[in-house]
Amino acid sequence: MTLEERINASETRIFKTVFPNTTNHYDTLFGGEAMRMMDEVAFIAATRFSRQVMVTVSSDKIDFKKPIPAGTFVELVARVTHVGNTSLKVTVEIYIEQMYAEGRELAVHGSFALVAIDEHKKPVKIIK
């Protein structure tokens, strides 16, 4: 499989509902909860790409473009955007969808770096 085919095959999409227990006093998704979901989908995409043990080592700038209200669906989309020797960069976007209306909007965008590790938790080469 080519690198591009592996990247395409590892793209990961997760849908969730924003329930009140994940929102703040403004009835919008907690920023920390959005980041937790983003880290999870980034991990899944990185692992699907590498089929190795992966851990998050950093998150880059995360832009919160729109508040995410309770009672909406969100789609998280993660895609590998860079492959290094021992690490991957994964971009993640969160889109908002109203439950009873068409269309969707980009709400959050960010990127995460994950590294492949061995059984001793030391970085190892990503098998390309």
C-alpha positions as CSV (number, residue, x, y, z in Angstrom):
1,M,0.0,0.0,0.0
2,T,1.4,3.4,-0.9
3,L,1.7,6.2,1.7
4,E,-1.2,8.1,0.3
5,E,-3.4,4.9,0.4
6,R,-2.4,4.3,4.0
7,I,-3.3,7.9,4.9
8,N,-6.6,7.6,3.2
9,A,-7.4,4.3,4.8
10,S,-6.6,5.6,8.3
11,E,-8.8,8.7,8.1
12,T,-11.1,8.4,11.1
13,R,-14.6,9.8,11.6
14,I,-16.6,9.7,14.8
15,F,-20.0,11.1,15.5
16,K,-21.2,12.0,19.0
17,T,-24.1,13.8,20.5
18,V,-23.5,16.8,22.8
19,F,-25.4,16.0,26.0
20,P,-25.9,18.5,28.9
21,N,-23.4,16.6,31.1
22,T,-20.5,17.7,28.7
23,T,-21.5,21.3,28.6
24,N,-20.6,24.4,30.6
25,H,-22.9,27.1,32.1
26,Y,-23.4,28.6,28.6
27,D,-24.8,25.3,27.4
28,T,-21.9,24.7,25.1
29,L,-19.4,21.9,25.0
30,F,-16.5,22.3,27.5
31,G,-13.3,23.1,25.6
32,G,-11.5,20.4,27.6
33,E,-14.1,17.9,26.5
34,A,-13.6,18.9,22.8
35,M,-9.9,18.5,23.3
36,R,-10.3,15.0,24.9
37,M,-12.5,13.9,22.0
38,M,-9.9,15.3,19.5
39,D,-7.0,13.5,21.2
40,E,-9.0,10.2,21.1
41,V,-9.8,10.4,17.4
42,A,-6.2,11.5,16.6
43,F,-4.9,8.4,18.5
44,I,-7.3,6.1,16.6
45,A,-6.2,7.6,13.2
46,A,-2.5,7.3,14.1
47,T,-2.8,3.7,15.3
48,R,-4.8,2.8,12.2
49,F,-2.1,4.3,10.1
50,S,0.9,2.7,11.9
51,R,-0.6,-0.4,13.5
52,Q,1.9,0.3,16.3
53,V,1.6,1.5,19.9
54,M,1.1,5.3,19.7
55,V,1.0,8.0,22.4
56,T,0.3,11.7,22.2
57,V,3.3,13.9,22.8
58,S,1.9,17.3,21.9
59,S,-1.0,19.3,20.6
60,D,-0.5,22.3,18.4
61,K,-2.7,25.3,18.1
62,I,-6.3,24.4,18.6
63,D,-8.7,27.0,17.2
64,F,-12.2,27.2,18.6
65,K,-14.1,28.9,15.8
66,K,-17.7,28.3,16.9
67,P,-19.4,27.3,20.2
68,I,-20.8,23.8,20.1
69,P,-24.3,23.8,21.7
70,A,-25.9,21.1,23.7
71,G,-28.3,19.0,21.7
72,T,-26.3,18.9,18.5
73,F,-24.3,16.2,16.8
74,V,-20.6,16.6,16.2
75,E,-18.4,14.8,13.7
76,L,-14.7,14.5,14.5
77,V,-12.5,14.0,11.4
78,A,-8.9,12.9,11.9
79,R,-6.3,12.6,9.2
80,V,-2.6,11.9,9.2
81,T,-0.8,14.9,7.6
82,H,2.8,14.2,8.2
83,V,4.9,11.0,8.8
84,G,8.3,11.3,10.5
85,N,10.8,8.7,11.7
86,T,9.1,8.0,15.0
87,S,6.1,10.4,15.0
88,L,3.0,11.3,13.1
89,K,1.1,14.6,12.9
90,V,-2.7,14.3,12.8
91,T,-5.1,17.1,12.1
92,V,-8.5,17.0,13.7
93,E,-11.6,18.9,12.8
94,I,-14.9,19.0,14.7
95,Y,-18.0,19.8,12.7
96,I,-21.4,20.8,14.2
97,E,-24.7,19.4,12.8
98,Q,-28.1,20.4,14.1
99,M,-30.2,17.4,14.8
100,Y,-33.2,18.5,12.8
101,A,-31.7,20.6,10.1
102,E,-29.4,20.1,7.1
103,G,-25.9,21.4,6.9
104,R,-22.8,21.5,9.1
105,E,-20.2,24.0,10.2
106,L,-16.6,23.7,11.2
107,A,-16.3,24.5,14.9
108,V,-12.8,23.4,16.0
109,H,-9.5,22.7,14.2
110,G,-6.3,21.5,15.7
111,S,-3.4,19.1,15.3
112,F,-1.7,16.5,17.5
113,A,1.7,14.8,17.4
114,L,1.9,11.2,18.3
115,V,5.0,9.0,18.7
116,A,5.4,5.2,18.2
117,I,6.8,3.4,21.3
118,D,8.1,0.0,22.1
119,E,7.4,-2.2,25.2
120,H,9.9,0.0,27.2
121,K,8.1,3.2,26.2
122,K,11.0,4.3,24.0
123,P,10.4,5.8,20.6
124,V,10.6,3.4,17.7
125,K,10.6,3.9,13.9
126,I,7.3,4.1,12.2
127,I,7.1,1.2,9.7
128,K,6.3,2.8,6.3
